[in-house]
Amino acid sequence: PSDDEMVDIATALERNTTLKHLNIDLTNLTMNGKDPILLLLCDTKNITATYNSNHTLGVLGYEMRDSKISSYLKLNKKYSDKRLVAA
C-alpha cells in the first residue's frame, strides 16, 4: 500500500480486537506511512492512549525492517492481555 492507504488501514484497525495477522507489503513505506502504524500499536501520548492502543495485531507485513514496529508486534504476540503490554 501507499503511505495514504496505510493511514486508512491504521484508522480501520484502531478498534480491532480480532485480527492478529495482516500480510501486506510494507517495503516502500516512508515515515508518513509508518507513523500511523506506530501510533496504532503503541500511542505514547499518555497511559490511557497506550492502554487503548491496538494490542491484538501481532503480524504485519512480511518485509518488516522497522525495529520499533517489529518490537511492538512482538510484544503483542507475547502478551495477550493488553494490560501487560501497556505496563
Gaussian input, Z-matrix of N, CA and C with variables (Angstrom, degrees):
# hf/3-21g

backbone

0 1
 N
 C     1     B1
 C     2     B2     1     A1
 N     3     B3     2     A2     1     D1
 C     4     B4     3     A3     2     D2
 C     5     B5     4     A4     3     D3
 N     6     B6     5     A5     4     D4
 C     7     B7     6     A6     5     D5
 C     8     B8     7     A7     6     D6
 N     9     B9     8     A8     7     D7
 C    10    B10     9     A9     8     D8
 C    11    B11    10    A10     9     D9
 N    12    B12    11    A11    10    D10
 C    13    B13    12    A12    11    D11
 C    14    B14    13    A13    12    D12
 N    15    B15    14    A14    13    D13
 C    16    B16    15    A15    14    D14
 C    17    B17    16    A16    15    D15
 N    18    B18    17    A17    16    D16
 C    19    B19    18    A18    17    D17
 C    20    B20    19    A19    18    D18
 N    21    B21    20    A20    19    D19
 C    22    B22    21    A21    20    D20
 C    23    B23    22    A22    21    D21
 N    24    B24    23    A23    22    D22
 C    25    B25    24    A24    23    D23
 C    26    B26    25    A25    24    D24
 N    27    B27    26    A26    25    D25
 C    28    B28    27    A27    26    D26
 C    29    B29    28    A28    27    D27
 N    30    B30    29    A29    28    D28
 C    31    B31    30    A30    29    D29
 C    32    B32    31    A31    30    D30
 N    33    B33    32    A32    31    D31
 C    34    B34    33    A33    32    D32
 C    35    B35    34    A34    33    D33
 N    36    B36    35    A35    34    D34
 C    37    B37    36    A36    35    D35
 C    38    B38    37    A37    36    D36
 N    39    B39    38    A38    37    D37
 C    40    B40    39    A39    38    D38
 C    41    B41    40    A40    39    D39
 N    42    B42    41    A41    40    D40
 C    43    B43    42    A42    41    D41
 C    44    B44    43    A43    42    D42
 N    45    B45    44    A44    43    D43
 C    46    B46    45    A45    44    D44
 C    47    B47    46    A46    45    D45
 N    48    B48    47    A47    46    D46
 C    49    B49    48    A48    47    D47
 C    50    B50    49    A49    48    D48
 N    51    B51    50    A50    49    D49
 C    52    B52    51    A51    50    D50
 C    53    B53    52    A52    51    D51
 N    54    B54    53    A53    52    D52
 C    55    B55    54    A54    53    D53
 C    56    B56    55    A55    54    D54
 N    57    B57    56    A56    55    D55
 C    58    B58    57    A57    56    D56
 C    59    B59    58    A58    57    D57
 N    60    B60    59    A59    58    D58
 C    61    B61    60    A60    59    D59
 C    62    B62    61    A61    60    D60
 N    63    B63    62    A62    61    D61
 C    64    B64    63    A63    62    D62
 C    65    B65    64    A64    63    D63
 N    66    B66    65    A65    64    D64
 C    67    B67    66    A66    65    D65
 C    68    B68    67    A67    66    D66
 N    69    B69    68    A68    67    D67
 C    70    B70    69    A69    68    D68
 C    71    B71    70    A70    69    D69
 N    72    B72    71    A71    70    D70
 C    73    B73    72    A72    71    D71
 C    74    B74    73    A73    72    D72
 N    75    B75    74    A74    73    D73
 C    76    B76    75    A75    74    D74
 C    77    B77    76    A76    75    D75
 N    78    B78    77    A77    76    D76
 C    79    B79    78    A78    77    D77
 C    80    B80    79    A79    78    D78
 N    81    B81    80    A80    79    D79
 C    82    B82    81    A81    80    D80
 C    83    B83    82    A82    81    D81
 N    84    B84    83    A83    82    D82
 C    85    B85    84    A84    83    D83
 C    86    B86    85    A85    84    D84
 N    87    B87    86    A86    85    D85
 C    88    B88    87    A87    86    D86
 C    89    B89    88    A88    87    D87
 N    90    B90    89    A89    88    D88
 C    91    B91    90    A90    89    D89
 C    92    B92    91    A91    90    D90
 N    93    B93    92    A92    91    D91
 C    94    B94    93    A93    92    D92
 C    95    B95    94    A94    93    D93
 N    96    B96    95    A95    94    D94
 C    97    B97    96    A96    95    D95
 C    98    B98    97    A97    96    D96
 N    99    B99    98    A98    97    D97
 C   100   B100    99    A99    98    D98
 C   101   B101   100   A100    99    D99
 N   102   B102   101   A101   100   D100
 C   103   B103   102   A102   101   D101
 C   104   B104   103   A103   102   D102
 N   105   B105   104   A104   103   D103
 C   106   B106   105   A105   104   D104
 C   107   B107   106   A106   105   D105
 N   108   B108   107   A107   106   D106
 C   109   B109   108   A108   107   D107
 C   110   B110   109   A109   108   D108
 N   111   B111   110   A110   109   D109
 C   112   B112   111   A111   110   D110
 C   113   B113   112   A112   111   D111
 N   114   B114   113   A113   112   D112
 C   115   B115   114   A114   113   D113
 C   116   B116   115   A115   114   D114
 N   117   B117   116   A116   115   D115
 C   118   B118   117   A117   116   D116
 C   119   B119   118   A118   117   D117
 N   120   B120   119   A119   118   D118
 C   121   B121   120   A120   119   D119
 C   122   B122   121   A121   120   D120
 N   123   B123   122   A122   121   D121
 C   124   B124   123   A123   122   D122
 C   125   B125   124   A124   123   D123
 N   126   B126   125   A125   124   D124
 C   127   B127   126   A126   125   D125
 C   128   B128   127   A127   126   D126
 N   129   B129   128   A128   127   D127
 C   130   B130   129   A129   128   D128
 C   131   B131   130   A130   129   D129
 N   132   B132   131   A131   130   D130
 C   133   B133   132   A132   131   D131
 C   134   B134   133   A133   132   D132
 N   135   B135   134   A134   133   D133
 C   136   B136   135   A135   134   D134
 C   137   B137   136   A136   135   D135
 N   138   B138   137   A137   136   D136
 C   139   B139   138   A138   137   D137
 C   140   B140   139   A139   138   D138
 N   141   B141   140   A140   139   D139
 C   142   B142   141   A141   140   D140
 C   143   B143   142   A142   141   D141
 N   144   B144   143   A143   142   D142
 C   145   B145   144   A144   143   D143
 C   146   B146   145   A145   144   D144
 N   147   B147   146   A146   145   D145
 C   148   B148   147   A147   146   D146
 C   149   B149   148   A148   147   D147
 N   150   B150   149   A149   148   D148
 C   151   B151   150   A150   149   D149
 C   152   B152   151   A151   150   D150
 N   153   B153   152   A152   151   D151
 C   154   B154   153   A153   152   D152
 C   155   B155   154   A154   153   D153
 N   156   B156   155   A155   154   D154
 C   157   B157   156   A156   155   D155
 C   158   B158   157   A157   156   D156
 N   159   B159   158   A158   157   D157
 C   160   B160   159   A159   158   D158
 C   161   B161   160   A160   159   D159
 N   162   B162   161   A161   160   D160
 C   163   B163   162   A162   161   D161
 C   164   B164   163   A163   162   D162
 N   165   B165   164   A164   163   D163
 C   166   B166   165   A165   164   D164
 C   167   B167   166   A166   165   D165
 N   168   B168   167   A167   166   D166
 C   169   B169   168   A168   167   D167
 C   170   B170   169   A169   168   D168
 N   171   B171   170   A170   169   D169
 C   172   B172   171   A171   170   D170
 C   173   B173   172   A172   171   D171
 N   174   B174   173   A173   172   D172
 C   175   B175   174   A174   173   D173
 C   176   B176   175   A175   174   D174
 N   177   B177   176   A176   175   D175
 C   178   B178   177   A177   176   D176
 C   179   B179   178   A178   177   D177
 N   180   B180   179   A179   178   D178
 C   181   B181   180   A180   179   D179
 C   182   B182   181   A181   180   D180
 N   183   B183   182   A182   181   D181
 C   184   B184   183   A183   182   D182
 C   185   B185   184   A184   183   D183
 N   186   B186   185   A185   184   D184
 C   187   B187   186   A186   185   D185
 C   188   B188   187   A187   186   D186
 N   189   B189   188   A188   187   D187
 C   190   B190   189   A189   188   D188
 C   191   B191   190   A190   189   D189
 N   192   B192   191   A191   190   D190
 C   193   B193   192   A192   191   D191
 C   194   B194   193   A193   192   D192
 N   195   B195   194   A194   193   D193
 C   196   B196   195   A195   194   D194
 C   197   B197   196   A196   195   D195
 N   198   B198   197   A197   196   D196
 C   199   B199   198   A198   197   D197
 C   200   B200   199   A199   198   D198
 N   201   B201   200   A200   199   D199
 C   202   B202   201   A201   200   D200
 C   203   B203   202   A202   201   D201
 N   204   B204   203   A203   202   D202
 C   205   B205   204   A204   203   D203
 C   206   B206   205   A205   204   D204
 N   207   B207   206   A206   205   D205
 C   208   B208   207   A207   206   D206
 C   209   B209   208   A208   207   D207
 N   210   B210   209   A209   208   D208
 C   211   B211   210   A210   209   D209
 C   212   B212   211   A211   210   D210
 N   213   B213   212   A212   211   D211
 C   214   B214   213   A213   212   D212
 C   215   B215   214   A214   213   D213
 N   216   B216   215   A215   214   D214
 C   217   B217   216   A216   215   D215
 C   218   B218   217   A217   216   D216
 N   219   B219   218   A218   217   D217
 C   220   B220   219   A219   218   D218
 C   221   B221   220   A220   219   D219
 N   222   B222   221   A221   220   D220
 C   223   B223   222   A222   221   D221
 C   224   B224   223   A223   222   D222
 N   225   B225   224   A224   223   D223
 C   226   B226   225   A225   224   D224
 C   227   B227   226   A226   225   D225
 N   228   B228   227   A227   226   D226
 C   229   B229   228   A228   227   D227
 C   230   B230   229   A229   228   D228
 N   231   B231   230   A230   229   D229
 C   232   B232   231   A231   230   D230
 C   233   B233   232   A232   231   D231
 N   234   B234   233   A233   232   D232
 C   235   B235   234   A234   233   D233
 C   236   B236   235   A235   234   D234
 N   237   B237   236   A236   235   D235
 C   238   B238   237   A237   236   D236
 C   239   B239   238   A238   237   D237
 N   240   B240   239   A239   238   D238
 C   241   B241   240   A240   239   D239
 C   242   B242   241   A241   240   D240
 N   243   B243   242   A242   241   D241
 C   244   B244   243   A243   242   D242
 C   245   B245   244   A244   243   D243
 N   246   B246   245   A245   244   D244
 C   247   B247   246   A246   245   D245
 C   248   B248   247   A247   246   D246
 N   249   B249   248   A248   247   D247
 C   250   B250   249   A249   248   D248
 C   251   B251   250   A250   249   D249
 N   252   B252   251   A251   250   D250
 C   253   B253   252   A252   251   D251
 C   254   B254   253   A253   252   D252
 N   255   B255   254   A254   253   D253
 C   256   B256   255   A255   254   D254
 C   257   B257   256   A256   255   D255
 N   258   B258   257   A257   256   D256
 C   259   B259   258   A258   257   D257
 C   260   B260   259   A259   258   D258

   B1=1.4682
   B2=1.5249
   B3=1.2966
   B4=1.4584
   B5=1.5232
   B6=1.3103
   B7=1.4693
   B8=1.5263
   B9=1.3408
   B10=1.4692
   B11=1.5243
   B12=1.3215
   B13=1.4627
   B14=1.5305
   B15=1.3325
   B16=1.4609
   B17=1.5216
   B18=1.3176
   B19=1.4649
   B20=1.5197
   B21=1.3244
   B22=1.4632
   B23=1.5280
   B24=1.3266
   B25=1.4635
   B26=1.5184
   B27=1.3230
   B28=1.4654
   B29=1.5227
   B30=1.3105
   B31=1.4686
   B32=1.5221
   B33=1.3229
   B34=1.4653
   B35=1.5300
   B36=1.3251
   B37=1.4670
   B38=1.5301
   B39=1.3218
   B40=1.4648
   B41=1.5209
   B42=1.2932
   B43=1.4687
   B44=1.5258
   B45=1.3188
   B46=1.4585
   B47=1.5231
   B48=1.3036
   B49=1.4691
   B50=1.5259
   B51=1.3398
   B52=1.4647
   B53=1.5254
   B54=1.3040
   B55=1.4579
   B56=1.5283
   B57=1.3432
   B58=1.4616
   B59=1.5252
   B60=1.3244
   B61=1.4600
   B62=1.5178
   B63=1.3244
   B64=1.4589
   B65=1.5196
   B66=1.3221
   B67=1.4575
   B68=1.5188
   B69=1.3247
   B70=1.4569
   B71=1.5269
   B72=1.2960
   B73=1.4569
   B74=1.5269
   B75=1.3225
   B76=1.4664
   B77=1.5236
   B78=1.3274
   B79=1.4564
   B80=1.5258
   B81=1.3095
   B82=1.4671
   B83=1.5207
   B84=1.3198
   B85=1.4567
   B86=1.5232
   B87=1.3188
   B88=1.4558
   B89=1.5242
   B90=1.3180
   B91=1.4653
   B92=1.5265
   B93=1.3321
   B94=1.4672
   B95=1.5154
   B96=1.3136
   B97=1.4537
   B98=1.5132
   B99=1.3450
   B100=1.4597
   B101=1.5362
   B102=1.3161
   B103=1.4677
   B104=1.5291
   B105=1.3464
   B106=1.4705
   B107=1.5338
   B108=1.3378
   B109=1.4568
   B110=1.5257
   B111=1.3252
   B112=1.4611
   B113=1.5266
   B114=1.3291
   B115=1.4691
   B116=1.5204
   B117=1.3186
   B118=1.4532
   B119=1.5270
   B120=1.3226
   B121=1.4614
   B122=1.5167
   B123=1.3241
   B124=1.4674
   B125=1.5168
   B126=1.3019
   B127=1.4655
   B128=1.5219
   B129=1.3197
   B130=1.4704
   B131=1.5253
   B132=1.3411
   B133=1.4690
   B134=1.5181
   B135=1.3198
   B136=1.4597
   B137=1.5298
   B138=1.3166
   B139=1.4673
   B140=1.5284
   B141=1.3116
   B142=1.4619
   B143=1.5300
   B144=1.3260
   B145=1.4637
   B146=1.5232
   B147=1.3259
   B148=1.4618
   B149=1.5226
   B150=1.3169
   B151=1.4645
   B152=1.5292
   B153=1.3268
   B154=1.4625
   B155=1.5264
   B156=1.3188
   B157=1.4631
   B158=1.5263
   B159=1.3218
   B160=1.4618
   B161=1.5205
   B162=1.3219
   B163=1.4618
   B164=1.5269
   B165=1.3225
   B166=1.4621
   B167=1.5176
   B168=1.3172
   B169=1.4605
   B170=1.5269
   B171=1.3392
   B172=1.4524
   B173=1.5169
   B174=1.3243
   B175=1.4603
   B176=1.5176
   B177=1.3178
   B178=1.4609
   B179=1.5156
   B180=1.3122
   B181=1.4528
   B182=1.5102
   B183=1.3062
   B184=1.4495
   B185=1.5250
   B186=1.2736
   B187=1.4577
   B188=1.5216
   B189=1.3237
   B190=1.4541
   B191=1.5254
   B192=1.3109
   B193=1.4602
   B194=1.5182
   B195=1.2900
   B196=1.4622
   B197=1.5224
   B198=1.3148
   B199=1.4635
   B200=1.5251
   B201=1.3205
   B202=1.4636
   B203=1.5265
   B204=1.3190
   B205=1.4564
   B206=1.5217
   B207=1.3230
   B208=1.4632
   B209=1.5208
   B210=1.3264
   B211=1.4695
   B212=1.5229
   B213=1.3256
   B214=1.4739
   B215=1.5271
   B216=1.3412
   B217=1.4573
   B218=1.5267
   B219=1.3213
   B220=1.4669
   B221=1.5223
   B222=1.3197
   B223=1.4657
   B224=1.5212
   B225=1.3191
   B226=1.4678
   B227=1.5183
   B228=1.3424
   B229=1.4614
   B230=1.5281
   B231=1.3177
   B232=1.4663
   B233=1.5282
   B234=1.3197
   B235=1.4702
   B236=1.5235
   B237=1.3089
   B238=1.4601
   B239=1.5316
   B240=1.3070
   B241=1.4653
   B242=1.5325
   B243=1.3379
   B244=1.4616
   B245=1.5183
   B246=1.3283
   B247=1.4663
   B248=1.5171
   B249=1.3340
   B250=1.4598
   B251=1.5173
   B252=1.3192
   B253=1.4604
   B254=1.5164
   B255=1.3188
   B256=1.4553
   B257=1.5145
   B258=1.3139
   B259=1.4769
   B260=1.5042
   A1=111.31
   A2=115.08
   A3=120.29
   A4=108.80
   A5=116.40
   A6=120.30
   A7=111.30
   A8=115.99
   A9=120.03
   A10=111.68
   A11=116.43
   A12=119.93
   A13=110.91
   A14=116.86
   A15=120.29
   A16=110.83
   A17=117.49
   A18=121.21
   A19=109.31
   A20=117.04
   A21=121.37
   A22=111.62
   A23=116.73
   A24=120.55
   A25=110.89
   A26=116.81
   A27=120.54
   A28=111.03
   A29=117.12
   A30=121.11
   A31=110.57
   A32=116.39
   A33=120.71
   A34=111.81
   A35=117.20
   A36=120.66
   A37=114.09
   A38=117.27
   A39=119.90
   A40=113.19
   A41=118.01
   A42=121.35
   A43=112.36
   A44=116.91
   A45=121.76
   A46=111.23
   A47=116.32
   A48=120.68
   A49=111.83
   A50=117.62
   A51=119.52
   A52=113.95
   A53=119.41
   A54=121.91
   A55=110.56
   A56=116.14
   A57=120.79
   A58=112.35
   A59=117.32
   A60=122.10
   A61=109.58
   A62=116.43
   A63=121.94
   A64=106.95
   A65=116.78
   A66=121.58
   A67=110.35
   A68=115.14
   A69=121.83
   A70=107.56
   A71=116.46
   A72=122.16
   A73=109.06
   A74=115.98
   A75=120.96
   A76=112.46
   A77=117.24
   A78=120.30
   A79=113.97
   A80=118.66
   A81=120.23
   A82=113.91
   A83=117.62
   A84=119.84
   A85=111.31
   A86=115.35
   A87=121.17
   A88=107.28
   A89=117.28
   A90=119.84
   A91=111.13
   A92=118.06
   A93=120.47
   A94=111.66
   A95=117.85
   A96=122.05
   A97=112.89
   A98=116.83
   A99=121.11
   A100=112.60
   A101=117.13
   A102=119.80
   A103=113.55
   A104=119.39
   A105=118.76
   A106=112.42
   A107=117.14
   A108=120.76
   A109=109.90
   A110=116.91
   A111=120.02
   A112=110.91
   A113=116.35
   A114=120.17
   A115=111.75
   A116=116.57
   A117=121.08
   A118=110.27
   A119=116.89
   A120=121.33
   A121=113.32
   A122=117.29
   A123=119.67
   A124=110.15
   A125=115.99
   A126=122.33
   A127=107.69
   A128=117.13
   A129=121.32
   A130=113.90
   A131=117.52
   A132=119.13
   A133=111.53
   A134=115.45
   A135=121.46
   A136=107.61
   A137=116.62
   A138=120.16
   A139=111.85
   A140=117.59
   A141=120.49
   A142=110.32
   A143=116.32
   A144=119.91
   A145=110.63
   A146=117.06
   A147=120.87
   A148=110.09
   A149=116.58
   A150=121.67
   A151=111.25
   A152=116.24
   A153=121.05
   A154=113.71
   A155=117.95
   A156=121.30
   A157=109.96
   A158=115.87
   A159=120.97
   A160=109.56
   A161=116.68
   A162=121.80
   A163=111.36
   A164=117.27
   A165=122.36
   A166=111.22
   A167=116.72
   A168=121.63
   A169=110.24
   A170=116.26
   A171=120.60
   A172=114.05
   A173=117.35
   A174=121.17
   A175=107.88
   A176=116.03
   A177=121.37
   A178=108.27
   A179=116.47
   A180=120.08
   A181=113.38
   A182=115.41
   A183=119.76
   A184=112.33
   A185=119.20
   A186=122.68
   A187=108.66
   A188=116.13
   A189=120.17
   A190=109.85
   A191=115.93
   A192=120.11
   A193=111.56
   A194=117.13
   A195=120.11
   A196=108.68
   A197=117.45
   A198=121.07
   A199=112.43
   A200=117.87
   A201=120.02
   A202=110.45
   A203=117.05
   A204=120.59
   A205=109.45
   A206=116.53
   A207=120.65
   A208=111.91
   A209=117.40
   A210=119.53
   A211=111.57
   A212=117.62
   A213=119.99
   A214=110.45
   A215=116.69
   A216=120.07
   A217=111.26
   A218=117.13
   A219=120.75
   A220=111.13
   A221=117.22
   A222=120.29
   A223=110.79
   A224=116.21
   A225=120.28
   A226=111.57
   A227=116.79
   A228=120.21
   A229=111.14
   A230=116.71
   A231=120.68
   A232=112.37
   A233=115.84
   A234=119.95
   A235=110.01
   A236=116.61
   A237=119.03
   A238=111.51
   A239=117.23
   A240=122.23
   A241=108.66
   A242=117.14
   A243=119.99
   A244=112.86
   A245=117.80
   A246=119.20
   A247=110.57
   A248=117.51
   A249=120.96
   A250=111.45
   A251=117.56
   A252=121.42
   A253=109.94
   A254=116.71
   A255=121.67
   A256=112.96
   A257=117.60
   A258=119.96
   A259=111.81
   D1=159.39
   D2=175.14
   D3=-79.80
   D4=171.79
   D5=176.77
   D6=-57.56
   D7=-44.36
   D8=-179.78
   D9=-63.04
   D10=-40.16
   D11=178.20
   D12=-66.47
   D13=-34.00
   D14=179.09
   D15=-67.46
   D16=-34.29
   D17=174.33
   D18=-60.67
   D19=-44.56
   D20=178.59
   D21=-63.87
   D22=-41.73
   D23=178.67
   D24=-63.50
   D25=-44.81
   D26=179.23
   D27=-61.51
   D28=-41.03
   D29=177.88
   D30=-62.60
   D31=-42.43
   D32=-179.75
   D33=-65.54
   D34=-27.69
   D35=-177.00
   D36=-91.88
   D37=1.31
   D38=-176.71
   D39=-55.77
   D40=-40.15
   D41=-177.94
   D42=-104.65
   D43=17.58
   D44=179.64
   D45=-61.91
   D46=129.42
   D47=175.06
   D48=-126.94
   D49=2.53
   D50=-177.18
   D51=-127.75
   D52=-35.96
   D53=-176.30
   D54=-71.09
   D55=119.38
   D56=-178.41
   D57=-107.56
   D58=-24.45
   D59=-177.35
   D60=-129.27
   D61=128.46
   D62=174.76
   D63=-135.22
   D64=107.35
   D65=-176.78
   D66=-96.32
   D67=102.51
   D68=176.86
   D69=-137.56
   D70=157.38
   D71=-178.48
   D72=-82.79
   D73=116.69
   D74=-177.69
   D75=-108.77
   D76=11.13
   D77=-171.58
   D78=-66.94
   D79=-27.34
   D80=-175.18
   D81=-101.35
   D82=11.53
   D83=-179.84
   D84=-74.79
   D85=141.07
   D86=170.35
   D87=-95.13
   D88=-176.72
   D89=177.43
   D90=-62.44
   D91=-25.66
   D92=176.63
   D93=-63.52
   D94=-29.06
   D95=177.10
   D96=-91.41
   D97=-28.73
   D98=-179.09
   D99=-79.76
   D100=-35.56
   D101=-177.73
   D102=-56.00
   D103=-44.22
   D104=178.24
   D105=-62.77
   D106=-32.58
   D107=178.09
   D108=-69.97
   D109=-41.59
   D110=177.73
   D111=-60.74
   D112=-44.40
   D113=177.75
   D114=-64.89
   D115=-37.69
   D116=178.38
   D117=-61.14
   D118=-46.55
   D119=-175.03
   D120=-77.83
   D121=-33.75
   D122=-179.14
   D123=-158.50
   D124=88.88
   D125=177.77
   D126=-80.65
   D127=114.17
   D128=-174.63
   D129=-98.39
   D130=18.37
   D131=178.33
   D132=-57.20
   D133=-42.31
   D134=178.41
   D135=-162.57
   D136=173.50
   D137=-174.95
   D138=-63.67
   D139=-35.15
   D140=178.60
   D141=-65.69
   D142=-42.58
   D143=178.47
   D144=-63.56
   D145=-39.59
   D146=177.78
   D147=-64.13
   D148=-45.71
   D149=179.45
   D150=-60.26
   D151=-39.54
   D152=-176.87
   D153=-84.27
   D154=-0.83
   D155=177.34
   D156=-63.97
   D157=164.07
   D158=-179.63
   D159=-76.76
   D160=107.65
   D161=179.30
   D162=-107.38
   D163=15.07
   D164=179.56
   D165=-93.18
   D166=-42.54
   D167=-176.21
   D168=-66.61
   D169=123.80
   D170=-178.21
   D171=-117.56
   D172=-18.98
   D173=178.79
   D174=-133.73
   D175=127.78
   D176=-179.62
   D177=-139.50
   D178=110.36
   D179=178.31
   D180=77.29
   D181=179.33
   D182=-178.47
   D183=-129.65
   D184=-4.77
   D185=176.61
   D186=-124.74
   D187=55.07
   D188=-176.06
   D189=-80.76
   D190=109.89
   D191=179.36
   D192=-110.01
   D193=-0.04
   D194=179.24
   D195=-88.19
   D196=113.43
   D197=-173.94
   D198=-66.78
   D199=-31.51
   D200=-179.80
   D201=-69.42
   D202=-46.17
   D203=177.43
   D204=-61.89
   D205=-44.57
   D206=179.56
   D207=-59.19
   D208=-41.68
   D209=-179.51
   D210=-66.81
   D211=-37.34
   D212=177.18
   D213=-65.75
   D214=-41.32
   D215=178.90
   D216=-64.46
   D217=-39.16
   D218=177.75
   D219=-63.32
   D220=-40.70
   D221=176.27
   D222=-60.91
   D223=-43.48
   D224=179.41
   D225=-61.53
   D226=-40.18
   D227=179.74
   D228=-69.95
   D229=-35.24
   D230=-175.64
   D231=-75.66
   D232=-38.88
   D233=-175.46
   D234=-115.88
   D235=116.46
   D236=179.72
   D237=-82.28
   D238=-19.14
   D239=179.94
   D240=-93.29
   D241=112.58
   D242=-174.63
   D243=-63.14
   D244=-19.11
   D245=176.45
   D246=-65.46
   D247=-31.29
   D248=178.42
   D249=-76.39
   D250=-35.84
   D251=179.22
   D252=-66.31
   D253=-39.35
   D254=-177.33
   D255=-78.77
   D256=-10.23
   D257=-177.09
   D258=-74.16

